[in-house]
Amino acid sequence: MVIGILEVDVQLFYSNSLKDKRRIVKSLIARLKNNFNISVSEVAYQNLWRKTKLGIAFLTMEEKFAQNVLSEIIRFIHKEKRISLTTSKMEII
């Protein structure tokens, strides 16, 4: 069994309050879960308006598949217009 882990720092462009941030982050998390069938959670920067860190994980049987899915997630986040991916850290266990 292989565990794919991805940690991403995201800059939010149109967030002017924690309420705006929550709306944007919840929407992104829901779309990630629906498109990739993964576990996602906001893991840091909860009190900052324009920055968040998401932790993403999933189980699979093949390492190559895990790498492909994590790379697709990074591409998906890059395509978002309201946010910018600043850093990402991928790990396969």
Stockholm file with secondary structure:
# STOCKHOLM 1.0

chainA/1-93         MVIGILEVDVQLFYSNSLKDKRRIVKSLIARLKNNFNISVSEVAYQNLWRKTKLGIAFLTMEEKFAQNVLSEIIRFIHKEKRISLTTSKMEII
#=GR chainA/1-93 SS CEEEEEEEEEEESSCCSHHHHHHHHHHHHHHHHHHHCCEEEEEECTTCSSEEEEEEEEEESCHHHHHHHHHHHHHHHHHCSSEEEEEEEEEEC
#=GC SS_cons        CEEEEEEEEEEESSCCSHHHHHHHHHHHHHHHHHHHCCEEEEEECTTCSSEEEEEEEEEESCHHHHHHHHHHHHHHHHHCSSEEEEEEEEEEC
//
